[in-house]
Amino acid sequence: MDKKTADQLRKEYPNYIKLEVASKYLGVSPRQLSKLIAEGREPFASIGANIGTTQRYTRIYTEPMIALLSGELR
């Protein structure tokens, strides 16, 4: 990921990225990304988490995703 795109993501999504946005960068569908995180599959589990107990939703954290796409996280 280039610096310009990373800076833009940091500006628009300082803490976490919407599932729909993150899935486009990662090359999977939002449903598939959510499932991969729920199953604990790496590297997806290292950039996101399922939040909540009764109504679960998936959150993708900005900095770990940028690190993954920049080749810094394996």
Stockholm file with secondary structure:
# STOCKHOLM 1.0

chainA/1-74         MDKKTADQLRKEYPNYIKLEVASKYLGVSPRQLSKLIAEGREPFASIGANIGTTQRYTRIYTEPMIALLSGELR
#=GR chainA/1-74 SS CCHHHHHHHHHHCSSEECHHHHHHHHTSCHHHHHHHHHTTCTTGGGTEEEECSSSCEEEEEHHHHHHHHTTCCC
#=GC SS_cons        CCHHHHHHHHHHCSSEECHHHHHHHHTSCHHHHHHHHHTTCTTGGGTEEEECSSSCEEEEEHHHHHHHHTTCCC
//
